[in-house]
Amino acid sequence: DGGWCRPVVAVQALCGPAVVLSLLLVSGVWDSGGPADLRAAFLAAFAAGAAASSAVLLTSSDAEPPKYQGLLAGWGFTVSMLVVYAVAGEAVNVIVAAGVALRLGRVLLGATVLAVGVGLQDLVTNLGVAQAGYPSMAIAACIGSPILTLLAGLGPAVVLGNMLVESPYPFAGSWQIIVRRDDPRARAARVHKHALRYARAHKRIKRA
């Protein structure tokens, strides 16, 4: 049957629109506008899901999938990608919160924690490929995976940022990796020093 399971696909079709709507709401892409609009949107999503689920049950059987199985597969893949995106976003938020609590810069977190998390899956995959008897493929994957990540991840983000946000995109970053634990007294002294410098500059401007 090629992995076809009619009840599972019907449940996925029923819950898919509501899941997508919830992910858009949580990620901030969609603003509900108010409780009434939110209820109406979820009722419409469940109605669309019920219609899609009924169509799957009426046009297919347990032994034979419908002719539009490819469309269902594409829809399931899209929903899965949105779920992975939402989970990854929450993981990044947790890491950033830990960095703020530990007073670690975002550049350091990206170069250590996130880099290790991304690299571990490549490590496991490449080891499996090498153990299967394809060492050349594993070596090529070690080189090709970071290149693909840069091209497919950073490239479209920069292009869309310049097109939709601002051109040139305001990237406030630094290549310096600094780990520093501030003493409260030293921090207060620096704040006082900057305040005095600002006050002197303000006086000079008034005199001019």
Secondary structure, DSSP 8 states (H G I E B T S, - for coil): -TT--HHHHHHHHHHHHHHHHHHHHHHTSS---SHHHHHHHHHHHHHHHHHHHHHHHHS--SSS--TTHHHHHHHHHHHHHHHHHHHHHHHHHHHHHHHHHHTB-HHHHIIIIIHHHHHHHHHHHHHHHHHTT-HHHHHHHHHHHHHHHIIIIIHHHHHHIIIII-SS------S---B----HHHHHHHHHHHHHHHHHHHHHHHH-
